[in-house]
């Protein structure tokens, strides 16, 4: 999956100066409940707009989903090799000296 572009990570397209490589904003329309809009307005603080707030929230949520997926794959790999890993751990424990 291609990484999301963040403003500080954008490269200027050398062939067409003034354009950025890979991240162009697209105007869209979404429908949110009044309750969510009020919460956004309450916490908007350092963000310049609702759009920036929502994009930041979406990026963080996407990163969280990607982390969960990586953790799921890691756990699957550990479980697939658990018998071998447990045998190695038991072998290592036999080298311990009582204190």
Backbone as numpy.savetxt, mean C-alpha at the origin, in Angstrom:
# Nx Ny Nz CAx CAy CAz Cx Cy Cz
2.22 -5.70 -10.59 1.38 -4.52 -10.59 2.27 -3.29 -10.59
1.96 -2.34 -11.43 2.72 -1.10 -11.52 2.50 -0.27 -10.27
3.57 0.27 -9.68 3.40 1.06 -8.45 2.62 2.35 -8.72
1.92 2.81 -7.71 1.19 4.07 -7.82 2.17 5.22 -7.85
1.84 6.25 -8.59 2.72 7.42 -8.66 2.38 8.39 -7.54
3.38 8.88 -6.92 3.23 9.90 -5.91 3.93 11.14 -6.42
3.42 12.33 -6.11 3.96 13.56 -6.68 5.48 13.68 -6.62
6.11 13.28 -5.51 7.55 13.43 -5.39 8.31 12.41 -6.24
7.61 11.38 -6.71 8.27 10.33 -7.47 8.10 10.49 -8.98
7.40 11.53 -9.40 7.13 11.70 -10.82 8.40 12.09 -11.57
8.56 11.54 -12.74 9.67 11.91 -13.61 9.13 12.81 -14.70
9.93 13.78 -15.11 9.53 14.61 -16.23 9.87 13.85 -17.50
8.94 13.83 -18.44 9.14 13.17 -19.71 10.11 14.01 -20.53
11.31 13.48 -20.80 12.35 14.25 -21.52 11.95 14.53 -22.97
11.16 13.64 -23.56 10.75 13.83 -24.95 9.67 14.90 -25.08
8.93 15.13 -24.04 7.85 16.10 -24.07 7.85 16.88 -22.76
8.80 17.83 -22.61 8.92 18.57 -21.35 7.59 19.19 -20.93
7.37 19.20 -19.62 6.12 19.73 -19.10 5.12 18.63 -18.78
5.39 17.42 -19.27 4.53 16.27 -18.99 5.24 15.35 -18.03
4.46 14.66 -17.25 5.01 13.70 -16.31 4.83 12.29 -16.84
5.76 11.43 -16.50 5.70 10.05 -16.93 4.79 9.27 -15.99
3.74 8.68 -16.52 2.97 7.69 -15.80 1.82 8.11 -14.92
1.65 9.36 -14.57 0.56 9.71 -13.65 -0.16 10.97 -14.10
-1.25 10.75 -14.74 -2.06 11.88 -15.17 -3.36 11.85 -14.38
-3.78 12.96 -13.89 -5.03 13.04 -13.15 -6.19 12.93 -14.13
-7.23 12.22 -13.70 -8.42 12.06 -14.51 -9.61 12.51 -13.68
-10.38 13.41 -14.24 -11.55 13.91 -13.53 -12.62 12.82 -13.54
-13.19 12.58 -12.38 -14.23 11.57 -12.26 -15.30 12.07 -11.31
-16.36 11.34 -11.25 -17.44 11.71 -10.35 -17.76 10.51 -9.46
-17.87 10.75 -8.17 -18.23 9.68 -7.24 -19.40 10.17 -6.38
-20.11 9.24 -5.83 -21.23 9.57 -4.95 -20.89 9.09 -3.55
-20.93 10.02 -2.61 -20.64 9.72 -1.21 -21.81 10.15 -0.35
-21.95 9.50 0.76 -23.01 9.90 1.69 -22.65 11.25 2.32
-23.68 11.95 2.75 -23.48 13.23 3.42 -22.63 13.05 4.67
-22.82 11.93 5.35 -22.05 11.62 6.57 -20.55 11.54 6.26
-20.18 10.89 5.17 -18.77 10.76 4.78 -18.21 12.13 4.39
-18.97 12.90 3.64 -18.51 14.24 3.25 -18.27 15.13 4.47
-19.15 15.06 5.45 -18.98 15.85 6.67 -17.71 15.41 7.41
-17.45 14.11 7.45 -16.25 13.60 8.12 -15.00 14.06 7.38
-15.04 14.02 6.05 -13.89 14.51 5.27 -13.65 15.97 5.58
-14.71 16.76 5.53 -14.57 18.19 5.81 -14.04 18.45 7.22
-14.39 17.59 8.15 -13.93 17.73 9.53 -12.43 17.47 9.64
-11.92 16.49 8.87 -10.53 16.08 8.98 -9.65 16.54 7.82
-10.14 17.41 6.98 -9.42 17.78 5.76 -8.08 18.46 6.06
-8.00 19.25 7.11 -6.75 19.83 7.61 -5.75 20.25 6.56
-4.65 19.50 6.45 -3.52 19.86 5.59 -3.78 19.63 4.10
-4.86 18.97 3.76 -5.14 18.66 2.36 -5.77 19.86 1.67
-5.42 20.05 0.42 -5.90 21.23 -0.32 -7.35 21.10 -0.76
-7.83 19.86 -0.86 -9.18 19.66 -1.38 -9.70 18.30 -0.95
-11.00 18.10 -1.16 -11.57 16.79 -0.91 -10.92 15.75 -1.82
-10.67 16.15 -3.05 -10.05 15.21 -4.00 -8.70 14.71 -3.50
-7.87 15.63 -3.01 -6.57 15.23 -2.49 -6.73 14.32 -1.26
-7.67 14.67 -0.40 -7.94 13.85 0.79 -8.35 12.44 0.38
-9.31 12.34 -0.54 -9.82 11.04 -0.97 -8.74 10.24 -1.70
-7.94 10.91 -2.54 -6.87 10.20 -3.24 -5.84 9.66 -2.24
-5.49 10.45 -1.25 -4.54 10.00 -0.23 -5.11 8.81 0.54
-6.38 8.89 0.90 -7.03 7.78 1.62 -7.05 6.52 0.75
-7.35 6.68 -0.53 -7.39 5.53 -1.44 -6.01 4.92 -1.60
-4.98 5.75 -1.74 -3.61 5.24 -1.86 -3.20 4.44 -0.62
-3.54 4.97 0.56 -3.19 4.27 1.80 -3.94 2.95 1.90
-5.20 2.94 1.51 -5.99 1.71 1.56 -5.45 0.68 0.56
-5.08 1.13 -0.63 -4.51 0.23 -1.64 -3.19 -0.35 -1.14
-2.36 0.48 -0.50 -1.09 -0.01 0.06 -1.36 -1.05 1.16
-2.39 -0.81 1.96 -2.77 -1.76 3.02 -3.21 -3.08 2.40
-4.01 -3.02 1.34 -4.45 -4.25 0.66 -3.26 -5.00 0.07
-2.30 -4.26 -0.50 -1.11 -4.90 -1.08 -0.28 -5.58 0.02
-0.15 -4.92 1.19 0.57 -5.54 2.32 -0.12 -6.82 2.77
-1.45 -6.77 2.87 -2.20 -7.96 3.29 -2.00 -9.09 2.29
-1.98 -8.78 1.01 -1.78 -9.80 -0.01 -0.38 -10.40 0.10
0.63 -9.55 0.33 2.00 -10.04 0.50 2.10 -10.93 1.74
1.45 -10.51 2.83 1.46 -11.32 4.05 0.76 -12.66 3.83
-0.32 -12.66 3.05 -1.03 -13.90 2.74 -0.13 -14.84 1.95
0.58 -14.30 0.96 1.50 -15.12 0.17 2.63 -15.66 1.03
3.18 -14.81 1.93 4.26 -15.26 2.82 3.78 -16.39 3.73
2.59 -16.22 4.31 2.05 -17.25 5.19 1.82 -18.55 4.43
1.33 -18.44 3.22 1.11 -19.63 2.39 2.45 -20.36 2.14
3.49 -19.60 1.87 4.81 -20.18 1.64 5.35 -20.84 2.91
5.20 -20.17 4.04 5.64 -20.75 5.32 4.89 -22.04 5.61
3.58 -22.00 5.42 2.77 -23.19 5.69 3.14 -24.34 4.76
3.45 -24.03 3.50 3.82 -25.06 2.54 5.10 -25.77 2.96
6.00 -25.03 3.63 7.29 -25.59 4.03 7.39 -25.79 5.54
6.27 -25.81 6.23 6.28 -25.85 7.69 6.94 -27.10 8.26
6.73 -28.26 7.65 7.35 -29.48 8.19 8.87 -29.38 8.18
9.41 -28.92 7.06 10.86 -28.77 6.95 11.39 -27.70 7.91
10.69 -26.57 7.99 11.12 -25.49 8.89 11.06 -25.93 10.35
10.02 -26.66 10.72 9.91 -27.14 12.10 11.01 -28.15 12.43
11.33 -29.01 11.48 12.40 -29.99 11.70 13.74 -29.28 11.91
13.99 -28.24 11.12 15.24 -27.49 11.27 15.28 -26.77 12.61
14.16 -26.22 13.03 14.11 -25.53 14.33 14.35 -26.50 15.47
13.76 -27.69 15.39 13.99 -28.70 16.43 15.45 -29.14 16.46
16.06 -29.25 15.29 17.48 -29.62 15.23 18.34 -28.55 15.89
18.06 -27.30 15.62 18.82 -26.20 16.21 18.69 -26.21 17.73
17.48 -26.50 18.22 17.25 -26.52 19.67 18.08 -27.59 20.39
18.44 -28.64 19.68 19.25 -29.68 20.32 20.67 -29.21 20.62
21.10 -28.11 19.99 22.44 -27.57 20.23 22.49 -26.62 21.41
21.32 -26.29 21.97 21.31 -25.35 23.10 21.89 -26.01 24.33
22.60 -25.20 25.10 23.20 -25.66 26.34 22.36 -25.13 27.49
22.01 -25.97 28.46 21.24 -25.48 29.60 22.04 -24.44 30.39
21.38 -23.42 30.86 22.03 -22.37 31.65 22.04 -22.67 33.11
